[in-house]
Amino acid sequence: MNKLAVGLALGFSTFILWVIYLANTGGSSVFFDITSMIPYGDKLGHFCLFGTLTFLFNLASRCKSFPIGQFRVYYGTAVVTVFVLAEEISQAFIPSRTFDIMDLSADALGILSFTYVTYLSCCWKHNLT
């Protein structure tokens, strides 16, 4: 089961890197066309892409976490958060991109929401065993 989660996480990461490459180079994609036709499609895309990536990374890391104060943080959540921050901030320095705090907010909401989904699924899994 974990090999499947790792494979899905790596495959989805590759897809996201490809989408970022297209956006950074001014390329076009059917995905960009679809999101432009949906109200707030760009923000919904950010929410879903990085939320799903968070969930897959958390599953791939077997829901392992580390303490920060009174809280436990999933490794997958931490990795995706650092990646998203670096990627969004880098847009301020790429001529074909613009930094958008609302994109970062949509990313954060996706990460937080799917971290909660991870929590629920890990608790459910542990209750079965």
Secondary structure, 3 states (H helix, E strand, C coil): CHHHHHHHHHHHHHHHHHHHHHHHCCCCCHHHHHHHHCCCHHHHHHHHHHHHHHHHHHHHCCCCEEEECCEEEEHHHHHHHHHHHHHHHHHHHCCCCCCCHHHHHHHHHHHHHHHHHHHHHHHHHHHHC
